[in-house]
Amino acid sequence: MSEQLRVVAVADADSFVKWSASLLGSVPGIRPHLLLVKTPLTASAAQERTALAGAGLDASAVSRITFREAAGWLEAQRPDVVLLAGRGPFVRLMGRVIDTLSRRPVTVAGLPGMAIPAQRGALEYRRHADLLVVHSHREERAFEELGRRIGVHVPTALATLPFAKTRARMLSPELARVSGGRGVLVAERPAEGLLRPAATDLVFASQALVPMDREERAEIAATLVKAAKADPDRRIVVKLRSRPGEAETHLEHDAYTDLLEGRRPSNLVFSYDSMADALSTAAGLVTVSSTAAIEAVALGVPVIALDSFGVSKSLLNTVFVGSGLLGGRSEVVAGRFRHPHPNWLRDNYFHPQVESTWWQRVEELVAQRRAGILPPRTVQYGRGGAVKAAWHRASVLGAEDRTVSGRLALALGAPATRAIVAVRAGRRAPGLGTWAEAATDYTLEPNPFHDSIRR
């Protein structure tokens, strides 16, 4: 298209702010804007600054509004494309807003990181989108199969994960997969462009959801302390997503700040800087299943994806099977970081840039919408009508929803929802597509994390 398209990302939580800003920042020749809608998860000003660092989106192209202002704002701006960037219930709520606009934009949705396993709820909540952005060939296949299984068809298109763009080419097969010692990388011939200045930090990318068990999280904390004591000249950096009083995308229990209280060696530190900043001084990254592993690989930083608690869908780490990155706690202490196996890369987030055609697909959809041949995909609530809609709105907005209908719907809906979840849990049968088996890249069951948006 010759003219500049007006593209608005609508987001709330920090990880979605980072992802949507970086995704739009990678598209040349558009007029991008980031609209932050106030919910219990909305990124703070400090989180916003961190998320926008290096995203390619100017801070002047960001607005903050309440949900009640969203319809009027979008009606006045008349965007060509809206990128809905939030957890599933938020995306569906904003989809209802899109349905009210007199000039309907093309609606795009996606997830802010690795999406293996493809989750039933992730697709169900985004079924009204004109396009679902995925970030690997493996995700394409997983969501296609999931959609076939549950009868939900949402067209997908491939993008390069924004945080992996610095590594446009595959790793050279000659690059060694395991480091030879603490912070020392051994390679016969490093891939072109991957030589980095000397760095010594061990960076741990913490996650709110995994592992869920307090004892397992305490074991990780103990491992980090042991690593710090094993080499006092090396910093152990615990990269955190939120400061005290801030929200983040997922609700964290047993925070590492609490688990490490009173037992931190001086070289074990907390960081709230961007992951890019943390990786700039990293000799290696440790995580269970954070997308930070992909960001590290893109920069040539070796990784250990912890498998000390197993490899399972519930740990969100089956994506690393065959990568060569899986390792245990003793390897963290010894600093035996790894580079990924070259054969794993192309199918898992490091496909050639030419295969990322999501924006071309968006332009095609805009042309179809303007020609009147792209039918709207509207949000359908089904049974429950206005009461269900009020409950859903209040669930997403929390204290920001001040309506009587919302309060009443929450009072009635909360116990009913718990009962429905309990009944569905009792009906689950073992087999393909469950959270308990690792042979598939999708789940047919609701997720097990009990991760409410209301805080």
PEHUZI-V187854 format. One record per residue. N is the residue number from 1. RES is the residue in three letters. OMEGA is omega in whole degrees, 0 to 359 (none if undefined). NEAR is the number of other C-alpha atoms within 12 Angstrom. D_CENTER is the distance of its C-alpha to the mean C-alpha in whole Angstrom. Layout:
n->(N,N)
res->(RES,RES)
omega->(OMEGA,OMEGA)
near->(NEAR,NEAR)
d_center->(D_CENTER,D_CENTER)
//
This chain:
n->(1,2,3,4,5,6,7,8,9,10,11,12,13,14,15,16,17,18,19,20,21,22,23,24,25,26,27,28,29,30,31,32,33,34,35,36,37,38,39,40,41,42,43,44,45,46,47,48,49,50,51,52,53,54,55,56,57,58,59,60,61,62,63,64,65,66,67,68,69,70,71,72,73,74,75,76,77,78,79,80,81,82,83,84,85,86,87,88,89,90,91,92,93,94,95,96,97,98,99,100,101,102,103,104,105,106,107,108,109,110,111,112,113,114,115,116,117,118,119,120,121,122,123,124,125,126,127,128,129,130,131,132,133,134,135,136,137,138,139,140,141,142,143,144,145,146,147,148,149,150,151,152,153,154,155,156,157,158,159,160,161,162,163,164,165,166,167,168,169,170,171,172,173,174,175,176,177,178,179,180,181,182,183,184,185,186,187,188,189,190,191,192,193,194,195,196,197,198,199,200,201,202,203,204,205,206,207,208,209,210,211,212,213,214,215,216,217,218,219,220,221,222,223,224,225,226,227,228,229,230,231,232,233,234,235,236,237,238,239,240,241,242,243,244,245,246,247,248,249,250,251,252,253,254,255,256,257,258,259,260,261,262,263,264,265,266,267,268,269,270,271,272,273,274,275,276,277,278,279,280,281,282,283,284,285,286,287,288,289,290,291,292,293,294,295,296,297,298,299,300,301,302,303,304,305,306,307,308,309,310,311,312,313,314,315,316,317,318,319,320,321,322,323,324,325,326,327,328,329,330,331,332,333,334,335,336,337,338,339,340,341,342,343,344,345,346,347,348,349,350,351,352,353,354,355,356,357,358,359,360,361,362,363,364,365,366,367,368,369,370,371,372,373,374,375,376,377,378,379,380,381,382,383,384,385,386,387,388,389,390,391,392,393,394,395,396,397,398,399,400,401,402,403,404,405,406,407,408,409,410,411,412,413,414,415,416,417,418,419,420,421,422,423,424,425,426,427,428,429,430,431,432,433,434,435,436,437,438,439,440,441,442,443,444,445,446,447,448,449,450,451,452,453,454,455)
res->(MET,SER,GLU,GLN,LEU,ARG,VAL,VAL,ALA,VAL,ALA,ASP,ALA,ASP,SER,PHE,VAL,LYS,TRP,SER,ALA,SER,LEU,LEU,GLY,SER,VAL,PRO,GLY,ILE,ARG,PRO,HIS,LEU,LEU,LEU,VAL,LYS,THR,PRO,LEU,THR,ALA,SER,ALA,ALA,GLN,GLU,ARG,THR,ALA,LEU,ALA,GLY,ALA,GLY,LEU,ASP,ALA,SER,ALA,VAL,SER,ARG,ILE,THR,PHE,ARG,GLU,ALA,ALA,GLY,TRP,LEU,GLU,ALA,GLN,ARG,PRO,ASP,VAL,VAL,LEU,LEU,ALA,GLY,ARG,GLY,PRO,PHE,VAL,ARG,LEU,MET,GLY,ARG,VAL,ILE,ASP,THR,LEU,SER,ARG,ARG,PRO,VAL,THR,VAL,ALA,GLY,LEU,PRO,GLY,MET,ALA,ILE,PRO,ALA,GLN,ARG,GLY,ALA,LEU,GLU,TYR,ARG,ARG,HIS,ALA,ASP,LEU,LEU,VAL,VAL,HIS,SER,HIS,ARG,GLU,GLU,ARG,ALA,PHE,GLU,GLU,LEU,GLY,ARG,ARG,ILE,GLY,VAL,HIS,VAL,PRO,THR,ALA,LEU,ALA,THR,LEU,PRO,PHE,ALA,LYS,THR,ARG,ALA,ARG,MET,LEU,SER,PRO,GLU,LEU,ALA,ARG,VAL,SER,GLY,GLY,ARG,GLY,VAL,LEU,VAL,ALA,GLU,ARG,PRO,ALA,GLU,GLY,LEU,LEU,ARG,PRO,ALA,ALA,THR,ASP,LEU,VAL,PHE,ALA,SER,GLN,ALA,LEU,VAL,PRO,MET,ASP,ARG,GLU,GLU,ARG,ALA,GLU,ILE,ALA,ALA,THR,LEU,VAL,LYS,ALA,ALA,LYS,ALA,ASP,PRO,ASP,ARG,ARG,ILE,VAL,VAL,LYS,LEU,ARG,SER,ARG,PRO,GLY,GLU,ALA,GLU,THR,HIS,LEU,GLU,HIS,ASP,ALA,TYR,THR,ASP,LEU,LEU,GLU,GLY,ARG,ARG,PRO,SER,ASN,LEU,VAL,PHE,SER,TYR,ASP,SER,MET,ALA,ASP,ALA,LEU,SER,THR,ALA,ALA,GLY,LEU,VAL,THR,VAL,SER,SER,THR,ALA,ALA,ILE,GLU,ALA,VAL,ALA,LEU,GLY,VAL,PRO,VAL,ILE,ALA,LEU,ASP,SER,PHE,GLY,VAL,SER,LYS,SER,LEU,LEU,ASN,THR,VAL,PHE,VAL,GLY,SER,GLY,LEU,LEU,GLY,GLY,ARG,SER,GLU,VAL,VAL,ALA,GLY,ARG,PHE,ARG,HIS,PRO,HIS,PRO,ASN,TRP,LEU,ARG,ASP,ASN,TYR,PHE,HIS,PRO,GLN,VAL,GLU,SER,THR,TRP,TRP,GLN,ARG,VAL,GLU,GLU,LEU,VAL,ALA,GLN,ARG,ARG,ALA,GLY,ILE,LEU,PRO,PRO,ARG,THR,VAL,GLN,TYR,GLY,ARG,GLY,GLY,ALA,VAL,LYS,ALA,ALA,TRP,HIS,ARG,ALA,SER,VAL,LEU,GLY,ALA,GLU,ASP,ARG,THR,VAL,SER,GLY,ARG,LEU,ALA,LEU,ALA,LEU,GLY,ALA,PRO,ALA,THR,ARG,ALA,ILE,VAL,ALA,VAL,ARG,ALA,GLY,ARG,ARG,ALA,PRO,GLY,LEU,GLY,THR,TRP,ALA,GLU,ALA,ALA,THR,ASP,TYR,THR,LEU,GLU,PRO,ASN,PRO,PHE,HIS,ASP,SER,ILE,ARG,ARG)
omega->(185,183,178,178,176,185,182,171,178,189,172,188,189,183,178,175,180,184,185,178,180,180,179,180,181,183,179,171,175,174,185,173,178,182,179,181,186,173,176,183,189,181,174,178,179,177,178,180,179,182,183,182,179,184,182,179,183,180,179,180,181,175,175,181,172,178,181,180,190,183,179,180,181,178,181,184,178,181,174,183,172,176,181,189,179,176,189,180,177,180,180,179,179,174,176,176,178,182,183,187,180,178,188,176,168,184,181,177,179,181,193,180,179,184,173,5,172,187,181,182,180,180,181,183,183,185,180,181,175,183,175,179,173,191,176,176,179,177,177,181,183,181,176,180,177,179,178,182,185,177,178,181,173,178,178,175,187,173,168,177,188,183,180,188,182,180,186,181,178,170,175,178,182,183,181,185,183,179,184,181,187,175,180,183,181,179,176,179,181,177,182,176,183,178,184,174,181,180,187,186,164,182,175,178,182,178,181,190,185,347,182,186,183,181,179,177,177,177,177,179,179,178,179,176,180,178,179,180,181,181,183,180,181,175,170,187,176,183,183,183,186,174,176,180,178,175,170,189,182,183,183,170,178,182,181,175,178,182,181,183,176,183,184,167,185,181,174,189,174,178,174,178,177,178,178,178,181,182,182,179,186,168,178,179,175,176,170,182,182,173,174,177,179,177,179,179,180,181,182,178,181,193,161,172,188,174,183,181,179,175,185,176,183,173,178,184,176,179,184,177,181,183,187,184,184,180,185,185,180,179,174,181,181,180,180,180,184,166,184,176,182,182,181,193,189,182,187,167,181,173,177,183,183,180,178,188,185,184,175,179,177,179,177,180,177,179,179,179,180,179,178,182,176,182,179,174,188,179,178,180,181,182,179,174,186,180,179,179,179,179,181,180,181,178,181,188,181,182,179,175,185,183,176,181,179,180,180,181,177,181,179,189,184,178,179,179,178,180,180,179,180,180,180,179,180,182,185,178,179,179,181,177,176,176,186,180,187,185,180,180,179,177,176,180,170,182,187,194,179,191,184,173,180,184,none)
near->(16,9,13,17,28,28,38,40,45,52,48,48,43,40,41,43,50,44,46,47,45,36,48,42,32,29,29,21,16,24,26,37,38,44,42,42,40,31,39,35,37,43,35,30,23,22,33,41,24,31,42,36,25,26,30,26,32,22,25,14,22,28,27,29,23,26,34,22,20,30,29,18,25,36,21,13,25,24,33,36,42,43,45,51,49,47,39,37,35,41,42,38,41,49,40,32,31,38,25,20,26,16,25,33,44,44,48,46,47,48,45,40,40,40,39,43,44,43,38,35,29,41,45,34,35,44,36,35,44,40,39,41,44,42,45,40,32,31,38,34,27,34,45,28,28,33,30,18,22,22,16,22,24,32,31,36,32,37,44,44,45,41,43,39,31,27,32,29,27,35,36,24,21,19,26,28,35,31,30,19,20,30,34,25,32,22,23,13,17,21,24,18,18,26,20,24,15,16,26,32,38,48,49,46,44,41,34,32,30,37,37,28,20,20,18,26,32,24,24,39,39,26,35,45,36,28,35,33,22,22,25,21,19,32,35,41,42,41,37,34,41,38,22,16,15,25,31,38,38,31,26,32,25,26,33,41,29,18,24,26,18,13,22,28,26,19,26,36,30,31,28,27,28,32,38,34,23,35,40,27,27,40,41,51,53,49,47,44,44,39,38,42,46,45,38,44,47,39,39,44,47,54,50,47,48,45,32,25,27,26,29,31,37,34,36,41,36,36,43,42,29,22,31,29,43,38,37,28,31,23,33,45,34,28,41,37,46,42,48,41,30,28,21,27,34,25,27,41,46,38,31,27,25,15,23,31,24,34,35,20,27,37,30,23,31,34,22,19,23,19,11,15,12,21,19,28,26,27,27,22,24,11,9,15,14,17,23,28,28,30,33,37,40,35,36,36,34,27,23,25,27,19,18,16,22,28,25,23,27,31,19,21,25,22,14,16,20,16,14,15,19,15,12,16,18,12,11,18,15,16,15,19,29,29,34,28,23,27,21,28,38,43,39,37,34,27,28,25,23,17,22,27,31,28,23)
d_center->(30,32,31,28,26,24,20,19,15,15,12,13,10,10,6,7,10,9,7,10,13,12,12,16,17,17,19,23,26,24,24,21,20,17,18,17,18,19,18,18,14,15,14,18,20,19,15,16,18,15,13,15,17,17,15,18,19,21,21,24,22,20,22,21,23,23,22,26,26,24,26,29,26,25,28,30,27,28,24,25,21,18,15,13,10,9,9,12,15,14,14,17,19,18,20,23,23,23,26,28,28,31,30,27,24,22,19,16,12,9,5,3,3,6,7,11,12,12,13,16,14,11,14,17,15,15,18,20,18,20,17,14,12,11,11,13,17,16,13,16,18,16,16,19,21,19,20,23,23,23,24,22,22,19,20,17,17,15,14,14,10,11,11,13,16,18,19,20,23,23,24,27,29,31,28,29,26,27,28,32,31,30,28,30,29,31,31,34,33,29,28,29,27,25,28,26,29,29,27,27,24,22,19,17,13,13,11,12,12,13,16,17,21,23,25,22,21,24,25,22,23,27,26,24,28,30,28,29,32,33,32,33,33,29,27,24,21,19,16,15,12,15,19,21,21,18,15,11,9,10,14,15,18,21,19,20,22,24,24,26,28,31,31,29,31,31,29,26,24,21,19,17,17,15,13,16,19,18,18,21,23,22,24,21,18,17,14,14,11,8,7,10,12,12,12,15,16,16,19,21,20,21,18,19,17,19,20,23,22,22,19,18,16,16,14,12,14,16,14,16,19,22,20,22,20,20,23,24,25,28,27,24,28,29,27,27,23,23,22,21,23,24,24,20,19,20,18,15,13,17,19,21,20,23,21,18,20,18,19,23,22,21,24,26,25,26,29,29,29,31,34,33,32,29,29,27,24,25,23,25,26,28,30,31,31,31,31,27,26,27,25,22,22,24,21,18,20,22,25,24,26,29,31,33,32,29,30,32,30,28,31,32,28,27,29,29,26,26,29,27,25,27,29,27,26,30,30,27,29,28,27,24,21,21,19,22,22,21,22,20,16,16,17,20,20,18,15,17,15,17,15,16,15,19,19)
//
